[in-house]
Amino acid sequence: MLPRVKDMQSDSITKYKDVSPFTHHAKHCKNSSKDVIAHDILIHDKCDTGALIPPDLSPTDANATPSASSVLAMEGDPEFAEQCCKVTV
């Protein structure tokens, strides 16, 4: 469960221009294990994360892609499927 906005103490964005990713770190006021950290890339010097919580479309949906359907993502990437299995077991 994500922390509530009022429970966040501060946040920061660190840009790494030499390699083009960035990190957004939102610190929880009481419990560092509830910090929210997002990594992604800079596009035209702007932070772009895409969807942080992608839709989980049915594989039969016309708009379903590996980035929008967990079933297609796991079918298309055995390493990703293995990591998901380890995390949920």
N, C-alpha and C positions, 0 to 999 in steps of 0.2 A: 504494500500500500504506500502510495506517495505521501510525503509529509504535506501538511497544510501550509499555505503561504505565510500565515502568521507565525509559524514555528521556524521559519528560516531566518537566520541571523544576518547573512550577507551573501553576495554572489560576486563572481568575478569571471571575466573572459580573458584567456591568455591566447594570443595569436603567435604562431610560429611561422613567420614569413619566409624563412629559408626553406622550409619543407611543405608549407601550405596547410597543415591542419590547425585546429584550434581546440581548446578545452574550455568548457563552461562548468564552473564549480559553484554550486549553491550549498552553503553550510547551514546545517541544522543548529538551532541555538542550544540544544541540550545533549544531543546524541550524534556523534560523528558517524556512526554506522547508518544514519538516515540521510547523510549528505547525498546530493544528487549530482552526478558527474556525467557530462555528455561530451563525446569527442566527435569531431567531423572535420570537414574541409572548408577552406576559404575559396569562394568563387568570386572573381573580380573584387578581391579584398573584402568581401562580405561573408559573414558566417552563414553556413548552410548546413542544416542538420537533416533536411528531408523530414519525413514523418517520424516522430519519436516513438509513437505507438501506431504501427502500420495497421491498416484494416486486414482482417483475416478472411479474405474472400474465398468462396468455394472454388475448387479447381475447375469447375465447369462454368464459372462466371466468365463472360467475354472479356472483362477487365483484369482477370487474374494473371499475375506475373509472380515470379519467385519472390519479389520484394513485397507483394501484397497478399500472398497466400502461403501460410506456413507449410501446407501439404506440398505445394510445388517447390518451396525452398528446400524442404527435407529430401524430396525426391531428386532434386537437381544437384544437391551438395551433400554427399555422404558424411563429410567431416562435420558440417554444420549439424546434421541429424544426430551424429554421435555426441557432440557437445550438448545438444538439447536433452538428449537422453540422460547424460551424466548429471546435468543440473537438476533434472526433475526426479531422479532416483534418490 
